[in-house]
Amino acid sequence: MIEIVTHTNNHIWNQFLESEQDNQLITMAHNPSLGPILEKTFGYKHQNLTLVHDSKVIGVLPTVLFKNRILSMPHFTYGGPIYASANKSDIKIEDIIKGKKFEIRGFDKLTDNVYDKKLSCILEVKESYDAQLMTFKSKMRQKIRKAERINYNVSHGGLELLDDYYEIYSRKMLQFGSPAIGKVFFKTLLTDYDFGDAQITVVYDEDKVIAAGFSLSYLNFNEVCWSTTDNNYDGYNIHALICWEILKTSIDKKHRYFSFGRSTINSNNHRFKKQWNPIELPIFYNYSEPVGKSLKERTYLTKIWKHQPLATSVYLGHIISKYLY
């Protein structure tokens, strides 16, 4: 019989995932420190569920509880259960989450109620910059080299870059018509994220911030979770440059996988990522019941959101983002 326990021993959790990382893709969303960060920032109740059989861990599922719904993982592309390879086909998600509504994100289709319009573009990290460059399509190599010749200043760091990162991020979110997650969330990631790196990368034109990205790593996986650029520099391939600079840190740290995060299939963002010649993996949002349109899909709200001051959008954005996960 399989026992479901709420685990607080991160050593056991990490040890299990380390043993599985060569057999399947383990993402930063499976880092056990994320649940407490989400609880601290948004008030969700974190529950790192562990599956145990005959005193042996055979699976893990990072979750938070929000109202009456189990989420894995809000504000991130992934989540979902990781099973020991030998047990993967024997366990159903309904056997783990009994009697509760849920939304589980990941690479596997777990229910019949699925939203499947997203995918993740992932690169296998090579041993050197030159080797990595040669895996890209020629057009992307040209974009990167053109941007590098301009000699912009690039900084990698943490809290000392938070203000610069958040200023350009929050402005871009307002332009998109989307609520910006509050600065406190990113600050908490930088101070409380364990077992991997939480990193900010900023590109400057002299003293002006023109691009920024926020990346998280866990085990052999690194993802640029949020990135943004100044629209005035779109003709200078800055989007390519910021991604390349973050990818270079993955090469330096010898990660195995680098992810650009999720994109809507056939969107402009997806087409940009295809130039890197990635592995494209479908993302399944698995629900316990049929769902209608989310607030994110209601385009008239996007148009309304754009027409407000930046300060107001930042204040309201953090409140609303608790519900737009």
Stockholm file with secondary structure:
# STOCKHOLM 1.0

chainA/1-325         MIEIVTHTNNHIWNQFLESEQDNQLITMAHNPSLGPILEKTFGYKHQNLTLVHDSKVIGVLPTVLFKNRILSMPHFTYGGPIYASANKSDIKIEDIIKGKKFEIRGFDKLTDNVYDKKLSCILEVKESYDAQLMTFKSKMRQKIRKAERINYNVSHGGLELLDDYYEIYSRKMLQFGSPAIGKVFFKTLLTDYDFGDAQITVVYDEDKVIAAGFSLSYLNFNEVCWSTTDNNYDGYNIHALICWEILKTSIDKKHRYFSFGRSTINSNNHRFKKQWNPIELPIFYNYSEPVGKSLKERTYLTKIWKHQPLATSVYLGHIISKYLY
#=GR chainA/1-325 SS CCEEEECCCHHHHHHHHHHHTTTSCCCGGGCTTHHHHHHHHHCCEEEEEEEEETTEEEEEEEEEEETTEEEECTTSSCCCCEECGGGGGGCCHHHHSCSSEEEEEESSCCSSEEEEEEEEEEEECCSSHHHHHTTSCHHHHHHHHHHHHTCCEEEEESGGGHHHHHHHHHHHHHHHTCCCCCHHHHHHHHHHCCSSCEEEEEEEETTEEEEEEEEEEETTEEEEEEEEECGGGGGGTHHHHHHHHHHHHHHHTTCSEEEEEEEETTSHHHHHHHTTCCEEEEEEEEESSCCCCCGGGCHHHHHHHHSSCHHHHHHHHHHHHTTCC
#=GC SS_cons         CCEEEECCCHHHHHHHHHHHTTTSCCCGGGCTTHHHHHHHHHCCEEEEEEEEETTEEEEEEEEEEETTEEEECTTSSCCCCEECGGGGGGCCHHHHSCSSEEEEEESSCCSSEEEEEEEEEEEECCSSHHHHHTTSCHHHHHHHHHHHHTCCEEEEESGGGHHHHHHHHHHHHHHHTCCCCCHHHHHHHHHHCCSSCEEEEEEEETTEEEEEEEEEEETTEEEEEEEEECGGGGGGTHHHHHHHHHHHHHHHTTCSEEEEEEEETTSHHHHHHHTTCCEEEEEEEEESSCCCCCGGGCHHHHHHHHSSCHHHHHHHHHHHHTTCC
//
